[in-house]
Amino acid sequence: MANEPARNPPAPLTPDEELAWRALARAVLVIPKVLDGALLQAQGLGLTEYSVLMNLSEQPGRSMRMSELANAVSISVSGLTRVVERLTRQGLAERVKAGTDGRGQLAVLTPAGLARLEQAYPTLLAGVREHVMDHLADLDLAAFTQAMSGIGAPEIGPPVRRMPQPRQPDKRPGRGAPVNRGTGNN
């Protein structure tokens, strides 16, 4: 289906649309890196770790199922597991079995994790002001928020993992493919 030609191909982007698309694509890549760098340098805490702590702090009981938290932070469950393990070693979070079904795992924010989040917040706030909000000062923020919310809507889902391409047999001699050495057996 993905390789089928479109019945009604989309209209080409106008020059203004192309500029807007490219600016958005660059901002989506650059802003997290800039904020991550600022947090790491000033706080020793990465943006993903900050996002995990922030999301946990906003939940009842300061806990979330690992799968829901991974979706909220936009990383894979295995990636979240590694982040939560790091936070657990620092005493900022814990992993516990879900009380409702016993199969799921919850990430829980510790009091030390909340204190660490509160300590890091001014650094993140300064970065967001400088690198994002100051550039949006003349825009209609409600319209901007609505547009961005549509682009990053939760129903779009968690990050999609790339499917590995099937390996092609290596046909060089001795590299996995049978080699006809003139014996007539191949």
Sine and cosine of phi, psi and omega as CSV:
sin_phi,cos_phi,sin_psi,cos_psi,sin_omega,cos_omega
0.00,0.00,-0.64,0.76,-0.01,-1.00
-0.92,0.40,-0.40,0.92,-0.02,-1.00
-1.00,-0.07,-0.06,1.00,0.01,-1.00
-0.96,0.29,0.62,-0.79,0.06,-1.00
-0.92,0.40,0.59,-0.81,0.01,-1.00
-0.93,0.36,0.66,-0.75,0.02,-1.00
-0.94,0.35,-0.69,0.72,0.06,-1.00
-0.84,-0.54,1.00,-0.05,-0.05,-1.00
-0.87,0.49,0.56,-0.83,0.00,-1.00
-0.91,0.42,0.48,-0.88,0.03,-1.00
-0.93,0.36,0.61,-0.79,0.06,-1.00
-0.86,0.51,0.44,-0.90,0.05,-1.00
-0.95,0.32,0.61,-0.79,0.13,-0.99
-0.95,0.31,0.26,-0.96,0.04,-1.00
-0.83,0.56,-0.65,0.76,0.03,-1.00
-0.92,0.39,-0.64,0.77,0.06,-1.00
-0.90,0.43,-0.65,0.76,0.02,-1.00
-0.88,0.47,-0.69,0.72,0.04,-1.00
-0.89,0.45,-0.68,0.74,0.00,-1.00
-0.90,0.43,-0.70,0.72,0.00,-1.00
-0.87,0.49,-0.73,0.68,-0.03,-1.00
-0.91,0.41,-0.62,0.79,0.04,-1.00
-0.91,0.42,-0.68,0.73,0.03,-1.00
-0.89,0.45,-0.72,0.70,-0.02,-1.00
-0.87,0.49,-0.66,0.75,0.03,-1.00
-0.92,0.39,-0.71,0.71,-0.02,-1.00
-0.88,0.48,-0.65,0.76,0.00,-1.00
-0.88,0.47,-0.53,0.85,0.02,-1.00
-1.00,0.09,-0.65,0.76,-0.13,-0.99
-0.98,0.19,-0.70,0.71,-0.10,-0.99
-0.84,0.55,-0.76,0.65,0.02,-1.00
-0.87,0.50,-0.60,0.80,0.01,-1.00
-0.92,0.40,-0.66,0.75,0.00,-1.00
-0.91,0.41,-0.72,0.70,0.00,-1.00
-0.92,0.40,-0.63,0.77,0.04,-1.00
-0.88,0.48,-0.71,0.71,0.01,-1.00
-0.89,0.46,-0.68,0.73,0.01,-1.00
-0.90,0.43,-0.69,0.72,0.01,-1.00
-0.91,0.42,-0.69,0.72,0.00,-1.00
-0.89,0.46,-0.70,0.71,-0.05,-1.00
-0.92,0.38,-0.71,0.70,-0.09,-1.00
-1.00,0.07,-0.50,0.86,-0.17,-0.99
-0.85,-0.53,-0.23,0.97,-0.08,-1.00
0.93,0.37,0.43,0.90,-0.05,-1.00
-0.73,-0.68,0.80,-0.60,0.00,-1.00
-0.98,0.19,0.27,-0.96,-0.01,-1.00
-0.89,0.47,-0.62,0.79,0.02,-1.00
-0.91,0.42,-0.69,0.72,0.04,-1.00
-0.88,0.47,-0.69,0.73,0.04,-1.00
-0.86,0.52,-0.72,0.70,-0.03,-1.00
-0.88,0.47,-0.62,0.78,0.05,-1.00
-0.89,0.46,-0.76,0.65,0.01,-1.00
-0.87,0.49,-0.69,0.73,0.00,-1.00
-0.88,0.48,-0.75,0.66,-0.01,-1.00
-0.88,0.47,-0.66,0.76,0.03,-1.00
-0.90,0.43,-0.63,0.78,-0.04,-1.00
-0.90,0.43,-0.39,0.92,-0.07,-1.00
-1.00,-0.03,-0.04,1.00,-0.07,-1.00
-0.99,-0.17,0.49,-0.87,0.13,-0.99
-0.85,0.52,0.72,-0.70,-0.03,-1.00
0.95,0.31,0.11,0.99,-0.02,-1.00
0.75,0.66,0.68,0.73,-0.01,-1.00
-0.59,-0.81,0.43,-0.90,0.05,-1.00
-0.52,-0.85,0.48,-0.88,0.16,-0.99
-0.88,0.47,0.60,-0.80,-0.05,-1.00
-0.85,0.53,-0.67,0.74,-0.03,-1.00
-0.91,0.42,-0.64,0.77,0.02,-1.00
-0.93,0.36,-0.64,0.77,0.02,-1.00
-0.91,0.42,-0.66,0.75,0.04,-1.00
-0.86,0.51,-0.68,0.73,0.02,-1.00
-0.91,0.42,-0.67,0.74,-0.01,-1.00
-0.90,0.44,-0.57,0.82,-0.04,-1.00
-1.00,-0.03,-0.13,0.99,0.00,-1.00
0.88,0.47,0.72,0.69,0.16,-0.99
-0.73,-0.68,0.22,-0.97,0.00,-1.00
-0.94,0.33,0.33,-0.94,0.04,-1.00
-0.89,0.45,-0.64,0.77,0.01,-1.00
-0.92,0.39,-0.60,0.80,0.07,-1.00
-0.90,0.43,-0.66,0.75,0.04,-1.00
-0.90,0.43,-0.64,0.77,0.02,-1.00
-0.83,0.55,-0.70,0.72,0.02,-1.00
-0.90,0.43,-0.66,0.75,0.01,-1.00
-0.90,0.44,-0.73,0.69,-0.01,-1.00
-0.91,0.42,-0.59,0.81,0.08,-1.00
-0.88,0.48,-0.67,0.74,0.06,-1.00
-0.88,0.47,-0.70,0.71,0.00,-1.00
-0.90,0.43,-0.58,0.82,0.02,-1.00
-0.92,0.40,-0.68,0.73,0.04,-1.00
-0.87,0.49,-0.48,0.88,0.01,-1.00
-1.00,0.03,-0.05,1.00,-0.02,-1.00
0.98,0.21,0.30,0.95,-0.07,-1.00
-1.00,-0.09,-0.28,0.96,-0.01,-1.00
-0.45,-0.89,0.22,-0.98,0.07,-1.00
-0.68,-0.73,0.40,-0.92,0.17,-0.99
-0.92,-0.39,0.77,-0.64,0.02,-1.00
-0.70,-0.72,0.38,-0.92,0.07,-1.00
-0.94,0.34,0.61,-0.79,0.05,-1.00
-0.93,0.38,0.75,-0.66,-0.03,-1.00
-0.95,0.32,-0.36,0.93,-0.08,-1.00
-0.98,0.22,-0.64,0.77,-0.05,-1.00
-0.78,-0.62,-0.21,0.98,0.05,-1.00
0.97,0.24,-0.22,0.98,0.00,-1.00
-1.00,-0.05,-0.64,0.77,-0.06,-1.00
-0.98,0.22,0.29,-0.96,0.04,-1.00
-0.91,-0.42,0.61,-0.80,0.09,-1.00
-0.93,-0.36,0.57,-0.82,0.23,-0.97
-0.99,-0.16,0.72,-0.69,-0.06,-1.00
-0.81,-0.58,0.75,-0.66,0.05,-1.00
-0.98,0.21,0.76,-0.65,0.05,-1.00
-1.00,0.02,0.27,-0.96,0.10,-0.99
-0.84,0.55,-0.61,0.79,0.05,-1.00
-0.91,0.42,-0.58,0.82,0.04,-1.00
-0.91,0.40,-0.65,0.76,0.05,-1.00
-0.90,0.43,-0.68,0.73,0.03,-1.00
-0.89,0.46,-0.64,0.77,0.00,-1.00
-0.92,0.40,-0.64,0.77,0.05,-1.00
-0.88,0.47,-0.73,0.68,0.00,-1.00
-0.89,0.45,-0.56,0.83,0.03,-1.00
-0.93,0.37,-0.62,0.78,-0.06,-1.00
-0.99,0.14,-0.34,0.94,-0.09,-1.00
-0.82,0.58,-0.72,0.69,-0.01,-1.00
-0.85,0.52,-0.56,0.83,0.04,-1.00
-0.92,0.40,-0.72,0.69,0.01,-1.00
-0.90,0.44,-0.70,0.71,-0.01,-1.00
-0.84,0.54,-0.71,0.71,0.01,-1.00
-0.88,0.48,-0.67,0.74,0.02,-1.00
-0.91,0.41,-0.68,0.73,0.01,-1.00
-0.90,0.43,-0.67,0.74,0.03,-1.00
-0.87,0.49,-0.78,0.62,-0.09,-1.00
-0.92,0.38,-0.70,0.71,-0.16,-0.99
-1.00,-0.10,-0.19,0.98,-0.01,-1.00
-0.79,-0.61,-0.93,0.37,-0.18,-0.98
-0.89,0.46,-0.61,0.79,0.02,-1.00
-0.89,0.46,-0.43,0.90,0.01,-1.00
-1.00,0.09,-0.22,0.98,-0.04,-1.00
-0.96,-0.28,0.13,0.99,-0.13,-0.99
-0.82,0.57,-0.57,0.82,-0.06,-1.00
-1.00,-0.09,0.11,0.99,-0.02,-1.00
-0.99,-0.11,0.34,-0.94,0.15,-0.99
-0.97,0.23,0.98,-0.20,-0.09,-1.00
-0.90,0.44,-0.55,0.84,0.02,-1.00
-0.90,0.43,-0.70,0.72,0.02,-1.00
-0.92,0.40,-0.66,0.75,0.03,-1.00
-0.88,0.48,-0.72,0.69,0.00,-1.00
-0.88,0.48,-0.68,0.73,0.01,-1.00
-0.89,0.45,-0.69,0.73,0.01,-1.00
-0.90,0.44,-0.72,0.69,-0.02,-1.00
-0.92,0.40,-0.57,0.82,0.03,-1.00
-0.91,0.41,-0.57,0.82,0.07,-1.00
-0.94,0.35,-0.62,0.78,0.00,-1.00
-0.92,0.40,-0.67,0.74,-0.06,-1.00
-0.96,-0.29,0.55,0.83,-0.06,-1.00
-0.85,0.53,0.64,-0.77,-0.01,-1.00
-0.84,0.54,-0.52,0.85,-0.03,-1.00
-0.93,0.37,-0.25,0.97,0.10,-1.00
-0.90,0.44,-0.54,0.84,0.14,-0.99
0.99,-0.17,-0.01,-1.00,-0.01,-1.00
-0.95,0.30,0.16,-0.99,0.00,-1.00
-0.84,0.54,0.63,-0.78,0.01,-1.00
-1.00,0.03,0.75,-0.66,0.05,-1.00
-0.99,0.10,0.64,-0.77,0.08,-1.00
-0.94,0.35,0.68,-0.73,0.06,-1.00
-0.99,0.12,0.75,-0.67,0.02,-1.00
-0.91,0.42,0.63,-0.78,0.04,-1.00
-0.98,0.22,0.63,-0.77,0.03,-1.00
-0.87,0.49,0.68,-0.74,0.00,-1.00
-0.96,0.26,0.71,-0.70,0.08,-1.00
-1.00,0.04,0.65,-0.76,0.01,-1.00
-0.88,0.48,0.66,-0.75,0.05,-1.00
-0.99,0.15,0.89,-0.46,-0.12,-0.99
-1.00,-0.05,0.14,0.99,0.06,-1.00
-0.96,0.27,0.51,-0.86,0.00,-1.00
-0.82,0.58,0.74,-0.67,0.05,-1.00
0.97,0.22,0.20,0.98,-0.08,-1.00
-0.91,-0.42,0.50,0.87,0.11,-0.99
0.93,-0.36,-0.49,0.87,0.02,-1.00
-1.00,-0.08,0.60,-0.80,0.03,-1.00
-0.88,0.47,0.59,-0.81,-0.02,-1.00
-0.89,-0.45,0.77,-0.64,0.05,-1.00
-0.99,0.16,0.93,-0.37,-0.03,-1.00
-0.98,-0.21,0.36,0.93,0.06,-1.00
0.99,0.12,0.22,0.98,-0.01,-1.00
-1.00,0.05,-0.23,0.97,-0.03,-1.00
0.99,0.12,-0.01,1.00,-0.01,-1.00
-1.00,0.01,-0.22,0.98,-0.06,-1.00
-0.97,-0.25,0.00,0.00,0.00,0.00
